[in-house]
Structure formats: C-alpha cells, structure tokens
C-alpha cells in the first residue's frame, strides 16, 4: 500500500546530522514507500500506535495517519539489539502533539 511520508521539522534536523550515505538510504526508503508501497520496506510494530522502519542500522519511528500518510517522529542510529525505550517515549511525545 502506497503512503505519503511526512516528517516533523525536528526529524529533518536529526536526518541532517547523519552521514550522507545514511541520509541517502533514508531518502530511498521513504521514496520506495511513496512509489511502490510500505510492504517494500521492513516495518515492525513497537508499542501502541508506534511503528519503526528498519533501514540497516537506522530506525525511523512513525505512526499512521488518516489519508494514507505516515508521520515520522524520530530518526536515530540503532546501536543496541532492542529499540531504546527512551526513543519510543520520545516518538510518542512528539507524535501525540500532531
């Protein structure tokens, strides 16, 4: 299913801090969702309405919105096997405001 990918302003800042190769990877993943569908990327449900897009060692935490939109709330480099609880909590806080 094809979705429009939207990012919070703060997420654009998080992406800008990544290496260029990582930025390019996220851009290609988001474009894939918008052109072919979300089933072409690795997605995992985390908690409640929060899901993650897995892109190598990068994670994009998001929630679904009406109108076939996914809203990215947090982007980070994953260093541990489990997604850190503080990142999930941050995503919930940021996305609750929207």
C-alpha contacts under 8 A as a table, 3 or more apart, distances in Angstrom:
res1	aa1	res2	aa2	distance
1	X	36	X	7.47
1	X	37	X	4.55
1	X	38	X	5.82
1	X	39	X	6.76
2	X	33	X	5.91
2	X	34	X	5.42
2	X	35	X	6.44
2	X	36	X	6.10
2	X	37	X	3.98
2	X	38	X	6.12
2	X	68	X	7.24
3	X	33	X	6.06
3	X	34	X	5.28
3	X	37	X	6.58
3	X	38	X	6.90
3	X	68	X	4.88
3	X	69	X	5.14
3	X	70	X	6.47
4	X	33	X	7.47
4	X	34	X	5.44
4	X	68	X	6.35
4	X	69	X	4.69
4	X	70	X	6.28
5	X	30	X	6.40
5	X	33	X	7.48
5	X	34	X	6.76
5	X	69	X	5.96
5	X	70	X	5.17
5	X	71	X	6.19
5	X	72	X	7.32
6	X	69	X	7.09
6	X	70	X	6.22
6	X	71	X	4.89
6	X	72	X	6.15
7	X	11	X	6.02
7	X	12	X	6.79
7	X	71	X	5.60
7	X	72	X	4.68
7	X	73	X	6.56
8	X	11	X	5.24
8	X	12	X	6.83
8	X	71	X	7.26
8	X	72	X	6.36
8	X	73	X	5.92
9	X	12	X	5.29
9	X	13	X	6.84
10	X	13	X	5.14
10	X	14	X	6.47
11	X	14	X	4.86
11	X	15	X	6.13
11	X	72	X	7.19
11	X	73	X	6.32
11	X	74	X	5.83
11	X	75	X	6.29
12	X	15	X	5.13
12	X	16	X	6.16
13	X	16	X	5.03
13	X	17	X	6.50
14	X	17	X	5.36
14	X	18	X	6.96
14	X	74	X	7.77
14	X	75	X	6.28
14	X	76	X	7.32
15	X	18	X	5.36
15	X	23	X	6.18
15	X	75	X	6.78
16	X	19	X	7.91
16	X	23	X	7.29
18	X	22	X	6.05
18	X	23	X	6.15
19	X	22	X	5.28
19	X	23	X	6.30
20	X	23	X	4.98
20	X	24	X	6.13
21	X	24	X	5.13
21	X	25	X	6.27
22	X	25	X	5.03
22	X	26	X	6.36
22	X	58	X	7.66
23	X	26	X	5.28
23	X	27	X	6.17
24	X	27	X	5.04
24	X	28	X	6.18
25	X	28	X	5.22
25	X	29	X	6.24
25	X	55	X	7.30
26	X	29	X	5.04
26	X	30	X	6.11
26	X	55	X	7.10
27	X	30	X	5.22
27	X	31	X	6.12
28	X	31	X	5.05
28	X	32	X	6.08
29	X	32	X	5.07
29	X	33	X	6.44
29	X	41	X	6.79
29	X	55	X	7.47
30	X	33	X	5.17
30	X	34	X	6.40
31	X	34	X	5.01
31	X	35	X	6.05
32	X	35	X	5.21
32	X	36	X	5.45
32	X	37	X	6.40
32	X	38	X	7.43
32	X	40	X	6.93
32	X	41	X	7.58
33	X	36	X	5.72
33	X	37	X	4.35
33	X	38	X	4.60
33	X	39	X	7.70
33	X	40	X	6.92
33	X	41	X	7.20
34	X	37	X	6.06
34	X	38	X	7.71
36	X	40	X	6.92
37	X	40	X	5.85
38	X	41	X	5.73
38	X	43	X	7.84
39	X	42	X	7.27
39	X	43	X	7.87
41	X	53	X	7.00
41	X	54	X	7.43
41	X	55	X	7.96
42	X	53	X	5.73
42	X	54	X	5.33
42	X	55	X	7.37
43	X	51	X	6.83
43	X	52	X	5.55
43	X	53	X	4.63
43	X	54	X	6.17
44	X	51	X	5.60
44	X	52	X	5.30
44	X	53	X	6.67
44	X	54	X	7.68
45	X	49	X	7.96
45	X	50	X	6.47
45	X	51	X	4.36
45	X	52	X	6.45
46	X	49	X	7.93
46	X	50	X	5.66
46	X	51	X	5.20
46	X	52	X	6.87
46	X	88	X	7.89
47	X	50	X	5.29
47	X	51	X	7.12
47	X	88	X	7.90
49	X	63	X	5.71
49	X	64	X	7.44
50	X	61	X	6.61
50	X	62	X	5.70
50	X	63	X	5.15
50	X	88	X	7.46
50	X	91	X	7.47
50	X	92	X	7.06
51	X	61	X	5.67
51	X	62	X	5.38
51	X	63	X	6.05
52	X	59	X	6.23
52	X	60	X	5.38
52	X	61	X	4.40
52	X	62	X	6.08
53	X	59	X	5.65
53	X	60	X	5.08
53	X	61	X	6.52
53	X	62	X	7.83
54	X	57	X	7.33
54	X	58	X	6.26
54	X	59	X	5.13
54	X	60	X	6.95
55	X	58	X	5.01
55	X	59	X	6.12
57	X	77	X	5.78
57	X	78	X	5.32
57	X	79	X	7.37
58	X	75	X	7.22
58	X	76	X	5.83
58	X	77	X	4.55
58	X	78	X	5.66
59	X	75	X	5.65
59	X	76	X	5.55
59	X	77	X	6.31
59	X	78	X	6.44
60	X	72	X	6.40
60	X	73	X	7.40
60	X	74	X	5.75
60	X	75	X	4.50
60	X	76	X	6.82
61	X	72	X	5.84
61	X	73	X	5.73
61	X	74	X	5.13
61	X	75	X	6.38
61	X	88	X	7.48
61	X	91	X	6.45
62	X	70	X	6.44
62	X	71	X	5.32
62	X	72	X	4.30
62	X	73	X	5.40
62	X	74	X	7.16
62	X	91	X	7.26
62	X	95	X	7.84
63	X	70	X	5.74
63	X	71	X	5.58
63	X	72	X	6.91
63	X	73	X	7.84
63	X	95	X	7.43
64	X	68	X	7.42
64	X	69	X	6.05
64	X	70	X	4.55
64	X	71	X	6.41
65	X	68	X	6.49
65	X	69	X	5.14
65	X	70	X	5.76
65	X	71	X	6.95
66	X	69	X	6.25
71	X	95	X	7.78
72	X	75	X	7.64
73	X	91	X	5.21
73	X	94	X	6.11
73	X	95	X	5.91
74	X	87	X	7.28
74	X	90	X	7.39
74	X	91	X	5.61
78	X	81	X	7.77
78	X	83	X	7.09
80	X	83	X	6.97
80	X	84	X	7.68
83	X	87	X	7.26
83	X	88	X	7.47
84	X	87	X	5.43
84	X	88	X	6.71
85	X	88	X	5.07
85	X	89	X	6.10
86	X	89	X	4.98
86	X	90	X	6.04
87	X	90	X	4.99
87	X	91	X	6.15
88	X	91	X	5.09
88	X	92	X	6.23
89	X	92	X	5.08
89	X	93	X	6.24
90	X	93	X	5.10
90	X	94	X	6.13
91	X	94	X	5.21
91	X	95	X	5.88
92	X	95	X	5.29
92	X	96	X	5.78
93	X	96	X	5.27
93	X	97	X	6.73
94	X	97	X	5.63
94	X	98	X	7.25
95	X	98	X	5.30
